[in-house]
Structures are given as structure tokens and as C-alpha cells.
Amino acid sequence: MLQEREQKLRDLMRRGLAGDGAAYALFLRDLAALLRSFLRKRLSSMPDEVEDLVQEVLIAIHNQRHTYDVAQPVTAWAHAIAKYKLIDFFRRNSRRGEQVELDDAEDFLATSDHDAQDAKRDVSTLLAELPPKQRAAIESVKIEGLSIAEASKRTGQSESLVKVNIHRGLKTLAARMRESL
């Protein structure tokens, strides 16, 4: 699922760079959703700032679109821009006397694209070990953010079976993770 999302965004960006305005608009819309999630986690104590920062990042991405290398993942490129804008935001807020926990900023700066890629690969590996119905339910609801009803329609499972498969799958994943420690 994550690879599909990357591929979709990369395709939209390539088409946008080639002059397809509709594809570029879709790229920005889909990327904005990812940025909101990314920034909400890091600005949980300042939720009113998230949307302004999303727009600031999107403007920077638009202005720097010529620097995107189509041979590279577009999400890594966008993530780097978002990180720099977030650092600028923290600097601006600390100068205005607002407190930003240093540990939060250090934690953010300590994460890397490699860590995120490693985590994605680990999750994908674990999910691949699950029975197909459990995997489909977890990917639909927990990773893609679909509702139980939407996941039911997508997977062909009843809503109650989607819930059961999520519960069983997460229980199996937790057990496997405990075994590997």
C-alpha cells in the first residue's frame, strides 16, 4: 500500500512536471493530506498552526519542484522540504518567546528517511506473514485510514469480520514482535 501511494504520487508529480495541471493539482491534494498527518504529530501542542504550515510547505514544494529528481522517491524529497520548514517554524516560535520542547525538536531531527523506510519495510514484512483477510483488513483500516464500512466493501468481508480480522491480525503481529525481541 505504501509503495502504491509512493508510485501514485511519483506518477502525478511526473505528469505535473510535464504540464498536466490536473495531475499536479491531485499531487498537491494528496501530498497535503500526508503533510497534515506528519505535522499534526509534531505540532500536537499547537494544532492551530498545522494548516498554515501545510500551506507553507506546499508553496515551498511548488517553488522547488524543478529540483525534484524523477528517479528518486517523491515522498523523501517532500519530506526533506517539510522537515526544513518545520525547523524554521520552531526557530520562529522560539524567537517569539513561545516554548517548544527541545526534546521534541531533537526527536524530530533524529529521525531520518532511512528510519522511516526501514519501518515501512518491517511493517510490510510482518503484514505479509498474516493471512490475506487479516492483512487486507489491517491495511485498509489501520494503514489507509478507511472506515470499517469502507474496508468491508473493499475486502468483501462483513463489517464484523473486518473488526475480528483486525483484532486477530494485530494480536498475531504483537506476538511476533514480542518473539523477535
CORRA-V31903 format. One record per residue. RES is the residue in one small letter. PHI is phi in degrees with one decimal (* if undefined). PSI is psi in whole degrees, 0 to 359 (999 if undefined). BURIAL is I if it has 9 or more other ideal C-beta (glycine too) atoms within 8 Angstrom, else O. Layout:
[[RES:PHI:PSI:BURIAL] [RES:PHI:PSI:BURIAL]]
This chain:
[[m:*:317:O] [l:-67.4:322:O] [q:-66.7:324:O] [e:-64.5:319:O] [r:-63.5:315:I] [e:-60.0:314:I] [q:-62.6:319:O] [k:-63.4:313:I] [l:-63.3:318:I] [r:-62.3:317:I] [d:-63.4:315:I] [l:-62.5:319:I] [m:-65.5:315:I] [r:-59.2:314:I] [r:-64.2:321:I] [g:-62.7:317:I] [l:-64.9:334:I] [a:-84.5:0:O] [g:109.0:3:O] [d:-83.1:98:O] [g:-63.1:323:O] [a:-65.8:318:O] [a:-64.7:320:I] [y:-66.3:321:I] [a:-63.0:319:O] [l:-64.6:320:I] [f:-58.0:311:I] [l:-64.8:321:I] [r:-63.8:311:O] [d:-67.0:321:I] [l:-66.4:323:I] [a:-59.4:321:I] [a:-63.2:318:O] [l:-65.6:319:I] [l:-64.1:320:I] [r:-58.8:315:I] [s:-62.8:312:O] [f:-57.7:313:I] [l:-77.1:326:I] [r:-58.0:320:I] [k:-64.8:325:O] [r:-90.8:343:I] [l:-120.2:39:I] [s:-61.0:332:O] [s:-84.9:354:O] [m:-133.9:60:O] [p:-62.3:335:O] [d:-70.2:344:O] [e:-88.2:344:I] [v:-58.8:308:I] [e:-63.9:321:O] [d:-61.7:319:O] [l:-70.4:324:I] [v:-57.9:313:I] [q:-64.3:322:O] [e:-63.8:319:I] [v:-66.4:317:I] [l:-61.7:322:I] [i:-64.9:317:O] [a:-63.1:318:I] [i:-62.4:316:I] [h:-61.8:315:O] [n:-68.2:333:O] [q:-104.1:10:I] [r:-57.4:333:I] [h:-68.7:344:O] [t:-88.5:352:O] [y:-71.1:128:I] [d:-94.4:113:O] [v:-63.4:348:O] [a:-83.9:352:O] [q:-108.1:159:O] [p:-63.2:131:O] [v:-70.2:329:I] [t:-67.9:325:I] [a:-66.3:319:I] [w:-62.9:312:I] [a:-66.0:322:I] [h:-62.1:319:I] [a:-61.9:317:I] [i:-64.0:317:I] [a:-61.7:319:I] [k:-61.5:315:I] [y:-64.4:320:I] [k:-66.8:324:I] [l:-67.7:319:I] [i:-61.8:316:I] [d:-59.4:318:O] [f:-59.8:313:I] [f:-61.0:319:I] [r:-63.6:315:O] [r:-61.5:316:O] [n:-69.1:325:I] [s:-70.9:330:I] [r:-71.6:332:O] [r:-83.2:3:O] [g:91.0:357:O] [e:-76.5:144:O] [q:-90.5:126:O] [v:-118.1:122:I] [e:-56.9:126:O] [l:-61.6:322:O] [d:-60.6:320:O] [d:-62.5:316:I] [a:-66.4:317:I] [e:-63.3:319:O] [d:-60.6:317:O] [f:-64.9:316:I] [l:-68.8:334:O] [a:-76.2:339:O] [t:-77.0:148:O] [s:-131.9:167:O] [d:-61.6:327:O] [h:-65.7:319:O] [d:-60.5:316:O] [a:-65.3:318:I] [q:-65.5:320:O] [d:-62.8:317:O] [a:-64.0:318:O] [k:-61.3:317:I] [r:-65.5:319:O] [d:-63.3:316:O] [v:-64.3:316:I] [s:-61.1:320:I] [t:-63.5:314:O] [l:-63.5:315:I] [l:-62.8:326:I] [a:-64.3:338:O] [e:-81.6:347:O] [l:-80.4:156:I] [p:-59.1:148:O] [p:-53.9:320:O] [k:-68.7:321:I] [q:-66.9:315:I] [r:-60.1:314:I] [a:-62.9:319:I] [a:-66.0:315:I] [i:-66.1:315:I] [e:-61.6:318:I] [s:-66.0:312:I] [v:-88.6:310:I] [k:-83.9:331:O] [i:-99.2:312:I] [e:-85.6:344:O] [g:81.5:19:O] [l:-72.1:156:I] [s:-74.5:167:O] [i:-59.4:317:I] [a:-63.0:317:O] [e:-65.2:319:I] [a:-65.4:324:I] [s:-61.2:314:I] [k:-64.4:317:O] [r:-66.3:316:I] [t:-90.4:345:I] [g:78.7:11:O] [q:-96.3:153:I] [s:-68.1:161:O] [e:-60.0:319:I] [s:-67.0:325:O] [l:-69.1:325:I] [v:-59.7:313:I] [k:-61.0:316:I] [v:-63.5:316:O] [n:-65.6:324:I] [i:-64.1:311:I] [h:-59.2:310:O] [r:-64.9:318:I] [g:-64.3:315:I] [l:-65.1:323:I] [k:-63.9:317:O] [t:-64.6:316:I] [l:-61.7:317:I] [a:-62.2:318:O] [a:-64.4:317:O] [r:-65.5:324:I] [m:-68.8:320:I] [r:-62.7:320:O] [e:-63.3:326:O] [s:-81.0:351:O] [l:-79.8:999:O]]
